[in-house]
Amino acid sequence: MPKMKTHKGSAKRFKITGSGKVKAKKSGLRHILTSKSTKRKRALRHPSILQGKDAQNVKKMMPYA
């Protein structure tokens, strides 16, 4: 059986923590920032933890992470 390949797009976007959770950067902090409040922009700086099937699907794409 050949080795499974890591999905490189997923590997660049997500990180698996030591406890097995999946971290991802929140969207909405690239452009059109003047219409967003400082509080909202500050909250978007922190990573989010994926839940449920989203996390499972990412883990399948990164078998060695």
N, CA, C and O atoms as a Tripos MOL2 file, in Angstrom:
@<TRIPOS>MOLECULE
protein
  260   259    65     0     0
PROTEIN
NO_CHARGES

@<TRIPOS>ATOM
      1 N           0.8480   -1.1860    0.0000 N.3       1 MET1
      2 CA          0.0000    0.0000    0.0000 C.3       1 MET1
      3 C           0.8920    1.2460    0.0000 C.2       1 MET1
      4 O           1.7590    1.3770    0.8640 O.2       1 MET1
      5 N           0.6930    2.1570   -0.9480 N.am      2 PRO2
      6 CA          1.5270    3.3650   -0.9670 C.3       2 PRO2
      7 C           1.1450    4.3140    0.1640 C.2       2 PRO2
      8 O           0.0680    4.2150    0.7520 O.2       2 PRO2
      9 N           2.0510    5.2240    0.4450 N.am      3 LYS3
     10 CA          1.7890    6.2230    1.4800 C.3       3 LYS3
     11 C           0.6820    7.1640    1.0230 C.2       3 LYS3
     12 O           0.5300    7.4360   -0.1680 O.2       3 LYS3
     13 N          -0.0870    7.6550    1.9910 N.am      4 MET4
     14 CA         -1.0940    8.6670    1.6850 C.3       4 MET4
     15 C          -0.4020   10.0120    1.5520 C.2       4 MET4
     16 O           0.5570   10.3000    2.2680 O.2       4 MET4
     17 N          -0.8890   10.8280    0.6390 N.am      5 LYS5
     18 CA         -0.3030   12.1540    0.4530 C.3       5 LYS5
     19 C          -1.0220   13.1670    1.3360 C.2       5 LYS5
     20 O          -2.2320   13.0900    1.5470 O.2       5 LYS5
     21 N          -0.2480   14.1090    1.8400 N.am      6 THR6
     22 CA         -0.8040   15.2320    2.5850 C.3       6 THR6
     23 C          -1.3740   16.2340    1.5920 C.2       6 THR6
     24 O          -0.7310   16.5540    0.5920 O.2       6 THR6
     25 N          -2.5760   16.7310    1.8630 N.am      7 HIS7
     26 CA         -3.1740   17.7770    1.0310 C.3       7 HIS7
     27 C          -2.4760   19.0880    1.3800 C.2       7 HIS7
     28 O          -2.6890   19.6400    2.4590 O.2       7 HIS7
     29 N          -1.6420   19.5860    0.4690 N.am      8 LYS8
     30 CA         -0.7710   20.7250    0.7740 C.3       8 LYS8
     31 C          -1.5420   22.0130    1.0390 C.2       8 LYS8
     32 O          -1.1000   22.8350    1.8430 O.2       8 LYS8
     33 N          -2.6830   22.2070    0.3830 N.am      9 GLY9
     34 CA         -3.4930   23.3950    0.6480 C.3       9 GLY9
     35 C          -3.9950   23.4130    2.0800 C.2       9 GLY9
     36 O          -4.0260   24.4630    2.7220 O.2       9 GLY9
     37 N          -4.3880   22.2450    2.5810 N.am     10 SER10
     38 CA         -4.8410   22.1440    3.9730 C.3      10 SER10
     39 C          -3.6880   22.3250    4.9400 C.2      10 SER10
     40 O          -3.8440   22.9570    5.9850 O.2      10 SER10
     41 N          -2.5380   21.7770    4.6020 N.am     11 ALA11
     42 CA         -1.3780   21.8680    5.4850 C.3      11 ALA11
     43 C          -0.9520   23.3190    5.6900 C.2      11 ALA11
     44 O          -0.4370   23.6730    6.7510 O.2      11 ALA11
     45 N          -1.1660   24.1580    4.6810 N.am     12 LYS12
     46 CA         -0.7910   25.5650    4.7830 C.3      12 LYS12
     47 C          -1.8200   26.3730    5.5840 C.2      12 LYS12
     48 O          -1.4800   27.4110    6.1520 O.2      12 LYS12
     49 N          -3.0600   25.9110    5.6320 N.am     13 ARG13
     50 CA         -4.1390   26.6830    6.2460 C.3      13 ARG13
     51 C          -4.4720   26.2700    7.6750 C.2      13 ARG13
     52 O          -5.0040   27.0720    8.4420 O.2      13 ARG13
     53 N          -4.1650   25.0300    8.0370 N.am     14 PHE14
     54 CA         -4.5730   24.5070    9.3410 C.3      14 PHE14
     55 C          -3.3840   23.9570   10.1010 C.2      14 PHE14
     56 O          -2.3900   23.5330    9.5110 O.2      14 PHE14
     57 N          -3.5030   23.9700   11.4350 N.am     15 LYS15
     58 CA         -2.4960   23.3630   12.3080 C.3      15 LYS15
     59 C          -3.2250   22.4280   13.2580 C.2      15 LYS15
     60 O          -4.3100   22.7460   13.7440 O.2      15 LYS15
     61 N          -2.6200   21.2630   13.5220 N.am     16 ILE16
     62 CA         -3.1570   20.3250   14.4980 C.3      16 ILE16
     63 C          -2.4270   20.5650   15.8150 C.2      16 ILE16
     64 O          -1.1970   20.5340   15.8580 O.2      16 ILE16
     65 N          -3.1760   20.8050   16.8860 N.am     17 THR17
     66 CA         -2.5560   21.0620   18.1820 C.3      17 THR17
     67 C          -2.1040   19.7460   18.8100 C.2      17 THR17
     68 O          -2.4010   18.6680   18.2940 O.2      17 THR17
     69 N          -1.3960   19.8410   19.9090 N.am     18 GLY18
     70 CA         -0.9120   18.6510   20.5910 C.3      18 GLY18
     71 C          -2.0260   17.7520   21.0850 C.2      18 GLY18
     72 O          -1.8620   16.5340   21.1550 O.2      18 GLY18
     73 N          -3.1640   18.3500   21.4290 N.am     19 SER19
     74 CA         -4.2960   17.5540   21.9180 C.3      19 SER19
     75 C          -5.1900   17.0640   20.7810 C.2      19 SER19
     76 O          -6.1940   16.3960   21.0270 O.2      19 SER19
     77 N          -4.8260   17.3970   19.5250 N.am     20 GLY20
     78 CA         -5.5770   16.8960   18.3750 C.3      20 GLY20
     79 C          -6.6350   17.8380   17.8330 C.2      20 GLY20
     80 O          -7.3630   17.4770   16.9080 O.2      20 GLY20
     81 N          -6.7380   19.0380   18.3880 N.am     21 LYS21
     82 CA         -7.7010   20.0110   17.8690 C.3      21 LYS21
     83 C          -7.1370   20.6530   16.6050 C.2      21 LYS21
     84 O          -5.9280   20.6370   16.3740 O.2      21 LYS21
     85 N          -8.0300   21.2210   15.7890 N.am     22 VAL22
     86 CA         -7.6130   21.8450   14.5310 C.3      22 VAL22
     87 C          -7.7840   23.3550   14.6450 C.2      22 VAL22
     88 O          -8.8880   23.8510   14.8710 O.2      22 VAL22
     89 N          -6.6690   24.0830   14.4840 N.am     23 LYS23
     90 CA         -6.6860   25.5460   14.5340 C.3      23 LYS23
     91 C          -6.7400   26.0960   13.1180 C.2      23 LYS23
     92 O          -6.1160   25.5530   12.2070 O.2      23 LYS23
     93 N          -7.4950   27.1840   12.9370 N.am     24 ALA24
     94 CA         -7.5820   27.8480   11.6410 C.3      24 ALA24
     95 C          -7.6560   29.3510   11.8520 C.2      24 ALA24
     96 O          -8.1480   29.8240   12.8770 O.2      24 ALA24
     97 N          -7.1610   30.0980   10.8700 N.am     25 LYS25
     98 CA         -7.2420   31.5580   10.9360 C.3      25 LYS25
     99 C          -8.6560   31.9830   10.5750 C.2      25 LYS25
    100 O          -9.2670   31.4190    9.6670 O.2      25 LYS25
    101 N          -9.1730   32.9710   11.2800 N.am     26 LYS26
    102 CA        -10.5070   33.4770   10.9820 C.3      26 LYS26
    103 C         -10.4670   34.3230    9.7110 C.2      26 LYS26
    104 O          -9.4650   34.9740    9.4170 O.2      26 LYS26
    105 N         -11.5540   34.3040    8.9730 N.am     27 SER27
    106 CA        -11.6260   35.0700    7.7330 C.3      27 SER27
    107 C         -12.1240   36.4850    8.0050 C.2      27 SER27
    108 O         -12.6730   36.7690    9.0690 O.2      27 SER27
    109 N         -11.9270   37.3610    7.0360 N.am     28 GLY28
    110 CA        -12.4820   38.7050    7.1210 C.3      28 GLY28
    111 C         -11.5200   39.7710    7.5900 C.2      28 GLY28
    112 O         -11.9500   40.8330    8.0390 O.2      28 GLY28
    113 N         -10.2170   39.5120    7.4980 N.am     29 LEU29
    114 CA         -9.2510   40.4980    7.9940 C.3      29 LEU29
    115 C          -8.2520   40.8910    6.9010 C.2      29 LEU29
    116 O          -7.1160   41.2560    7.2030 O.2      29 LEU29
    117 N          -8.6690   40.8180    5.6380 N.am     30 ARG30
    118 CA         -7.7640   41.1140    4.5310 C.3      30 ARG30
    119 C          -7.9830   42.5020    3.9260 C.2      30 ARG30
    120 O          -7.0280   43.2360    3.6740 O.2      30 ARG30
    121 N          -9.2270   42.8450    3.7000 N.am     31 HIS31
    122 CA         -9.5100   44.1490    3.0810 C.3      31 HIS31
    123 C         -10.8850   44.6250    3.5320 C.2      31 HIS31
    124 O         -11.6180   43.8970    4.2020 O.2      31 HIS31
    125 N         -11.2320   45.8780    3.1510 N.am     32 ILE32
    126 CA        -12.4630   46.5540    3.5840 C.3      32 ILE32
    127 C         -12.5360   46.5470    5.1140 C.2      32 ILE32
    128 O         -13.5480   46.1540    5.6940 O.2      32 ILE32
    129 N         -11.4550   46.9860    5.7560 N.am     33 LEU33
    130 CA        -11.3850   46.9490    7.2180 C.3      33 LEU33
    131 C         -11.9300   48.2160    7.8660 C.2      33 LEU33
    132 O         -12.1880   48.2330    9.0690 O.2      33 LEU33
    133 N         -12.1070   49.2780    7.0810 N.am     34 THR34
    134 CA        -12.5560   50.5400    7.6750 C.3      34 THR34
    135 C         -13.9900   50.4470    8.1770 C.2      34 THR34
    136 O         -14.3670   51.1640    9.1040 O.2      34 THR34
    137 N         -14.7930   49.5750    7.5770 N.am     35 SER35
    138 CA        -16.1920   49.4460    7.9960 C.3      35 SER35
    139 C         -16.3600   48.4990    9.1800 C.2      35 SER35
    140 O         -17.4690   48.3520    9.6940 O.2      35 SER35
    141 N         -15.2800   47.8540    9.6250 N.am     36 LYS36
    142 CA        -15.3500   46.9170   10.7490 C.3      36 LYS36
    143 C         -14.8220   47.5910   12.0110 C.2      36 LYS36
    144 O         -13.8660   48.3640   11.9610 O.2      36 LYS36
    145 N         -15.4490   47.2930   13.1290 N.am     37 SER37
    146 CA        -15.0610   47.9280   14.3850 C.3      37 SER37
    147 C         -13.7160   47.3860   14.8650 C.2      37 SER37
    148 O         -13.2970   46.2950   14.4820 O.2      37 SER37
    149 N         -13.0550   48.1670   15.7070 N.am     38 THR38
    150 CA        -11.7700   47.7490   16.2790 C.3      38 THR38
    151 C         -11.9490   46.4760   17.0900 C.2      38 THR38
    152 O         -11.0980   45.5870   17.0520 O.2      38 THR38
    153 N         -13.0410   46.3840   17.8150 N.am     39 LYS39
    154 CA        -13.3210   45.1940   18.6260 C.3      39 LYS39
    155 C         -13.4440   43.9480   17.7460 C.2      39 LYS39
    156 O         -12.9230   42.8840   18.0830 O.2      39 LYS39
    157 N         -14.1350   44.0930   16.6230 N.am     40 ARG40
    158 CA        -14.3180   42.9670   15.7030 C.3      40 ARG40
    159 C         -12.9910   42.5420   15.0850 C.2      40 ARG40
    160 O         -12.6990   41.3500   14.9910 O.2      40 ARG40
    161 N         -12.1880   43.5200   14.6650 N.am     41 LYS41
    162 CA        -10.8830   43.2110   14.0580 C.3      41 LYS41
    163 C          -9.9580   42.5480   15.0630 C.2      41 LYS41
    164 O          -9.2170   41.6330   14.7040 O.2      41 LYS41
    165 N          -9.9830   42.9890   16.3130 N.am     42 ARG42
    166 CA         -9.1540   42.4000   17.3560 C.3      42 ARG42
    167 C          -9.5630   40.9390   17.6040 C.2      42 ARG42
    168 O          -8.7060   40.0780   17.8030 O.2      42 ARG42
    169 N         -10.8590   40.6700   17.5900 N.am     43 ALA43
    170 CA        -11.3580   39.3080   17.7920 C.3      43 ALA43
    171 C         -10.9690   38.3930   16.6290 C.2      43 ALA43
    172 O         -10.7440   37.1980   16.8200 O.2      43 ALA43
    173 N         -10.8930   38.9610   15.4290 N.am     44 LEU44
    174 CA        -10.5440   38.1620   14.2480 C.3      44 LEU44
    175 C          -9.0690   37.7660   14.2170 C.2      44 LEU44
    176 O          -8.6880   36.8680   13.4660 O.2      44 LEU44
    177 N          -8.2360   38.4220   15.0220 N.am     45 ARG45
    178 CA         -6.8050   38.0940   15.0370 C.3      45 ARG45
    179 C          -6.5310   36.7320   15.6690 C.2      45 ARG45
    180 O          -5.5360   36.0860   15.3420 O.2      45 ARG45
    181 N          -7.4000   36.2970   16.5650 N.am     46 HIS46
    182 CA         -7.1660   35.0450   17.2810 C.3      46 HIS46
    183 C          -7.6720   33.8630   16.4590 C.2      46 HIS46
    184 O          -8.7110   33.9710   15.8070 O.2      46 HIS46
    185 N          -6.9610   32.7400   16.4770 N.am     47 PRO47
    186 CA         -7.3870   31.5910   15.6740 C.3      47 PRO47
    187 C          -8.6650   30.9620   16.2210 C.2      47 PRO47
    188 O          -8.9920   31.1050   17.3990 O.2      47 PRO47
    189 N          -9.3780   30.2640   15.3420 N.am     48 SER48
    190 CA        -10.5700   29.5460   15.7720 C.3      48 SER48
    191 C         -10.2510   28.0570   15.8200 C.2      48 SER48
    192 O          -9.3100   27.5980   15.1720 O.2      48 SER48
    193 N         -11.0240   27.3140   16.5790 N.am     49 ILE49
    194 CA        -10.8860   25.8660   16.6800 C.3      49 ILE49
    195 C         -12.0400   25.2580   15.8930 C.2      49 ILE49
    196 O         -13.2040   25.5550   16.1610 O.2      49 ILE49
    197 N         -11.7170   24.4050   14.9200 N.am     50 LEU50
    198 CA        -12.7600   23.7790   14.1120 C.3      50 LEU50
    199 C         -13.4860   22.7200   14.9250 C.2      50 LEU50
    200 O         -12.8970   22.0650   15.7850 O.2      50 LEU50
    201 N         -14.7860   22.5580   14.6370 N.am     51 GLN51
    202 CA        -15.6310   21.6150   15.3660 C.3      51 GLN51
    203 C         -16.1560   20.5330   14.4300 C.2      51 GLN51
    204 O         -16.2770   20.7500   13.2240 O.2      51 GLN51
    205 N         -16.4620   19.3850   14.9830 N.am     52 GLY52
    206 CA        -17.2170   18.3410   14.2970 C.3      52 GLY52
    207 C         -16.6060   17.8590   13.0020 C.2      52 GLY52
    208 O         -15.4130   17.5650   12.9300 O.2      52 GLY52
    209 N         -17.4470   17.7800   11.9710 N.am     53 LYS53
    210 CA        -17.0340   17.2200   10.6830 C.3      53 LYS53
    211 C         -15.9610   18.0550   10.0010 C.2      53 LYS53
    212 O         -15.1190   17.5110    9.2860 O.2      53 LYS53
    213 N         -15.9760   19.3650   10.2110 N.am     54 ASP54
    214 CA        -14.9340   20.2030    9.6190 C.3      54 ASP54
    215 C         -13.5660   19.7410   10.0990 C.2      54 ASP54
    216 O         -12.6420   19.5910    9.3000 O.2      54 ASP54
    217 N         -13.4360   19.5170   11.3950 N.am     55 ALA55
    218 CA        -12.1640   19.0710   11.9620 C.3      55 ALA55
    219 C         -11.8040   17.6770   11.4580 C.2      55 ALA55
    220 O         -10.6460   17.4150   11.1350 O.2      55 ALA55
    221 N         -12.7850   16.7870   11.3870 N.am     56 GLN56
    222 CA        -12.5280   15.4230   10.9010 C.3      56 GLN56
    223 C         -12.0290   15.4360    9.4620 C.2      56 GLN56
    224 O         -11.0910   14.7160    9.1180 O.2      56 GLN56
    225 N         -12.6570   16.2540    8.6240 N.am     57 ASN57
    226 CA        -12.2650   16.3200    7.2130 C.3      57 ASN57
    227 C         -10.8450   16.8470    7.0530 C.2      57 ASN57
    228 O         -10.0920   16.3510    6.2140 O.2      57 ASN57
    229 N         -10.4710   17.8480    7.8510 N.am     58 VAL58
    230 CA         -9.1140   18.3950    7.7790 C.3      58 VAL58
    231 C          -8.1060   17.3360    8.2150 C.2      58 VAL58
    232 O          -7.0490   17.2000    7.5990 O.2      58 VAL58
    233 N          -8.4190   16.5890    9.2680 N.am     59 LYS59
    234 CA         -7.5060   15.5520    9.7560 C.3      59 LYS59
    235 C          -7.3010   14.4500    8.7230 C.2      59 LYS59
    236 O          -6.2110   13.8850    8.6240 O.2      59 LYS59
    237 N          -8.3480   14.1400    7.9480 N.am     60 LYS60
    238 CA         -8.2200   13.1350    6.8840 C.3      60 LYS60
    239 C          -7.2550   13.6070    5.8000 C.2      60 LYS60
    240 O          -6.5190   12.8070    5.2240 O.2      60 LYS60
    241 N          -7.2660   14.9060    5.5280 N.am     61 MET61
    242 CA         -6.4020   15.4540    4.4810 C.3      61 MET61
    243 C          -4.9480   15.5390    4.9190 C.2      61 MET61
    244 O          -4.0490   15.6430    4.0840 O.2      61 MET61
    245 N          -4.7100   15.4950    6.2460 N.am     62 MET62
    246 CA         -3.3430   15.5800    6.7700 C.3      62 MET62
    247 C          -3.0690   14.3490    7.6390 C.2      62 MET62
    248 O          -3.0890   14.4440    8.8660 O.2      62 MET62
    249 N          -2.8150   13.2000    7.0150 N.am     63 PRO63
    250 CA         -2.7020   11.9540    7.7740 C.3      63 PRO63
    251 C          -1.5050   11.8860    8.7130 C.2      63 PRO63
    252 O          -1.5220   11.0900    9.6510 O.2      63 PRO63
    253 N          -0.4770   12.6850    8.5000 N.am     64 TYR64
    254 CA          0.7400   12.5860    9.3150 C.3      64 TYR64
    255 C           0.9220   13.7710   10.2530 C.2      64 TYR64
    256 O           1.9750   13.9060   10.8770 O.2      64 TYR64
    257 N          -0.0900   14.6340   10.3640 N.am     65 ALA65
    258 CA          0.0190   15.8210   11.2210 C.3      65 ALA65
    259 C          -0.2430   15.4650   12.6740 C.2      65 ALA65
    260 O          -0.1950   16.3370   13.5410 O.2      65 ALA65
@<TRIPOS>BOND
     1     1     2 1
     2     2     3 1
     3     3     4 2
     4     3     5 am
     5     5     6 1
     6     6     7 1
     7     7     8 2
     8     7     9 am
     9     9    10 1
    10    10    11 1
    11    11    12 2
    12    11    13 am
    13    13    14 1
    14    14    15 1
    15    15    16 2
    16    15    17 am
    17    17    18 1
    18    18    19 1
    19    19    20 2
    20    19    21 am
    21    21    22 1
    22    22    23 1
    23    23    24 2
    24    23    25 am
    25    25    26 1
    26    26    27 1
    27    27    28 2
    28    27    29 am
    29    29    30 1
    30    30    31 1
    31    31    32 2
    32    31    33 am
    33    33    34 1
    34    34    35 1
    35    35    36 2
    36    35    37 am
    37    37    38 1
    38    38    39 1
    39    39    40 2
    40    39    41 am
    41    41    42 1
    42    42    43 1
    43    43    44 2
    44    43    45 am
    45    45    46 1
    46    46    47 1
    47    47    48 2
    48    47    49 am
    49    49    50 1
    50    50    51 1
    51    51    52 2
    52    51    53 am
    53    53    54 1
    54    54    55 1
    55    55    56 2
    56    55    57 am
    57    57    58 1
    58    58    59 1
    59    59    60 2
    60    59    61 am
    61    61    62 1
    62    62    63 1
    63    63    64 2
    64    63    65 am
    65    65    66 1
    66    66    67 1
    67    67    68 2
    68    67    69 am
    69    69    70 1
    70    70    71 1
    71    71    72 2
    72    71    73 am
    73    73    74 1
    74    74    75 1
    75    75    76 2
    76    75    77 am
    77    77    78 1
    78    78    79 1
    79    79    80 2
    80    79    81 am
    81    81    82 1
    82    82    83 1
    83    83    84 2
    84    83    85 am
    85    85    86 1
    86    86    87 1
    87    87    88 2
    88    87    89 am
    89    89    90 1
    90    90    91 1
    91    91    92 2
    92    91    93 am
    93    93    94 1
    94    94    95 1
    95    95    96 2
    96    95    97 am
    97    97    98 1
    98    98    99 1
    99    99   100 2
   100    99   101 am
   101   101   102 1
   102   102   103 1
   103   103   104 2
   104   103   105 am
   105   105   106 1
   106   106   107 1
   107   107   108 2
   108   107   109 am
   109   109   110 1
   110   110   111 1
   111   111   112 2
   112   111   113 am
   113   113   114 1
   114   114   115 1
   115   115   116 2
   116   115   117 am
   117   117   118 1
   118   118   119 1
   119   119   120 2
   120   119   121 am
   121   121   122 1
   122   122   123 1
   123   123   124 2
   124   123   125 am
   125   125   126 1
   126   126   127 1
   127   127   128 2
   128   127   129 am
   129   129   130 1
   130   130   131 1
   131   131   132 2
   132   131   133 am
   133   133   134 1
   134   134   135 1
   135   135   136 2
   136   135   137 am
   137   137   138 1
   138   138   139 1
   139   139   140 2
   140   139   141 am
   141   141   142 1
   142   142   143 1
   143   143   144 2
   144   143   145 am
   145   145   146 1
   146   146   147 1
   147   147   148 2
   148   147   149 am
   149   149   150 1
   150   150   151 1
   151   151   152 2
   152   151   153 am
   153   153   154 1
   154   154   155 1
   155   155   156 2
   156   155   157 am
   157   157   158 1
   158   158   159 1
   159   159   160 2
   160   159   161 am
   161   161   162 1
   162   162   163 1
   163   163   164 2
   164   163   165 am
   165   165   166 1
   166   166   167 1
   167   167   168 2
   168   167   169 am
   169   169   170 1
   170   170   171 1
   171   171   172 2
   172   171   173 am
   173   173   174 1
   174   174   175 1
   175   175   176 2
   176   175   177 am
   177   177   178 1
   178   178   179 1
   179   179   180 2
   180   179   181 am
   181   181   182 1
   182   182   183 1
   183   183   184 2
   184   183   185 am
   185   185   186 1
   186   186   187 1
   187   187   188 2
   188   187   189 am
   189   189   190 1
   190   190   191 1
   191   191   192 2
   192   191   193 am
   193   193   194 1
   194   194   195 1
   195   195   196 2
   196   195   197 am
   197   197   198 1
   198   198   199 1
   199   199   200 2
   200   199   201 am
   201   201   202 1
   202   202   203 1
   203   203   204 2
   204   203   205 am
   205   205   206 1
   206   206   207 1
   207   207   208 2
   208   207   209 am
   209   209   210 1
   210   210   211 1
   211   211   212 2
   212   211   213 am
   213   213   214 1
   214   214   215 1
   215   215   216 2
   216   215   217 am
   217   217   218 1
   218   218   219 1
   219   219   220 2
   220   219   221 am
   221   221   222 1
   222   222   223 1
   223   223   224 2
   224   223   225 am
   225   225   226 1
   226   226   227 1
   227   227   228 2
   228   227   229 am
   229   229   230 1
   230   230   231 1
   231   231   232 2
   232   231   233 am
   233   233   234 1
   234   234   235 1
   235   235   236 2
   236   235   237 am
   237   237   238 1
   238   238   239 1
   239   239   240 2
   240   239   241 am
   241   241   242 1
   242   242   243 1
   243   243   244 2
   244   243   245 am
   245   245   246 1
   246   246   247 1
   247   247   248 2
   248   247   249 am
   249   249   250 1
   250   250   251 1
   251   251   252 2
   252   251   253 am
   253   253   254 1
   254   254   255 1
   255   255   256 2
   256   255   257 am
   257   257   258 1
   258   258   259 1
   259   259   260 2
@<TRIPOS>SUBSTRUCTURE
     1 MET1         2 RESIDUE 1 A MET
     2 PRO2         6 RESIDUE 1 A PRO
     3 LYS3        10 RESIDUE 1 A LYS
     4 MET4        14 RESIDUE 1 A MET
     5 LYS5        18 RESIDUE 1 A LYS
     6 THR6        22 RESIDUE 1 A THR
     7 HIS7        26 RESIDUE 1 A HIS
     8 LYS8        30 RESIDUE 1 A LYS
     9 GLY9        34 RESIDUE 1 A GLY
    10 SER10       38 RESIDUE 1 A SER
    11 ALA11       42 RESIDUE 1 A ALA
    12 LYS12       46 RESIDUE 1 A LYS
    13 ARG13       50 RESIDUE 1 A ARG
    14 PHE14       54 RESIDUE 1 A PHE
    15 LYS15       58 RESIDUE 1 A LYS
    16 ILE16       62 RESIDUE 1 A ILE
    17 THR17       66 RESIDUE 1 A THR
    18 GLY18       70 RESIDUE 1 A GLY
    19 SER19       74 RESIDUE 1 A SER
    20 GLY20       78 RESIDUE 1 A GLY
    21 LYS21       82 RESIDUE 1 A LYS
    22 VAL22       86 RESIDUE 1 A VAL
    23 LYS23       90 RESIDUE 1 A LYS
    24 ALA24       94 RESIDUE 1 A ALA
    25 LYS25       98 RESIDUE 1 A LYS
    26 LYS26      102 RESIDUE 1 A LYS
    27 SER27      106 RESIDUE 1 A SER
    28 GLY28      110 RESIDUE 1 A GLY
    29 LEU29      114 RESIDUE 1 A LEU
    30 ARG30      118 RESIDUE 1 A ARG
    31 HIS31      122 RESIDUE 1 A HIS
    32 ILE32      126 RESIDUE 1 A ILE
    33 LEU33      130 RESIDUE 1 A LEU
    34 THR34      134 RESIDUE 1 A THR
    35 SER35      138 RESIDUE 1 A SER
    36 LYS36      142 RESIDUE 1 A LYS
    37 SER37      146 RESIDUE 1 A SER
    38 THR38      150 RESIDUE 1 A THR
    39 LYS39      154 RESIDUE 1 A LYS
    40 ARG40      158 RESIDUE 1 A ARG
    41 LYS41      162 RESIDUE 1 A LYS
    42 ARG42      166 RESIDUE 1 A ARG
    43 ALA43      170 RESIDUE 1 A ALA
    44 LEU44      174 RESIDUE 1 A LEU
    45 ARG45      178 RESIDUE 1 A ARG
    46 HIS46      182 RESIDUE 1 A HIS
    47 PRO47      186 RESIDUE 1 A PRO
    48 SER48      190 RESIDUE 1 A SER
    49 ILE49      194 RESIDUE 1 A ILE
    50 LEU50      198 RESIDUE 1 A LEU
    51 GLN51      202 RESIDUE 1 A GLN
    52 GLY52      206 RESIDUE 1 A GLY
    53 LYS53      210 RESIDUE 1 A LYS
    54 ASP54      214 RESIDUE 1 A ASP
    55 ALA55      218 RESIDUE 1 A ALA
    56 GLN56      222 RESIDUE 1 A GLN
    57 ASN57      226 RESIDUE 1 A ASN
    58 VAL58      230 RESIDUE 1 A VAL
    59 LYS59      234 RESIDUE 1 A LYS
    60 LYS60      238 RESIDUE 1 A LYS
    61 MET61      242 RESIDUE 1 A MET
    62 MET62      246 RESIDUE 1 A MET
    63 PRO63      250 RESIDUE 1 A PRO
    64 TYR64      254 RESIDUE 1 A TYR
    65 ALA65      258 RESIDUE 1 A ALA
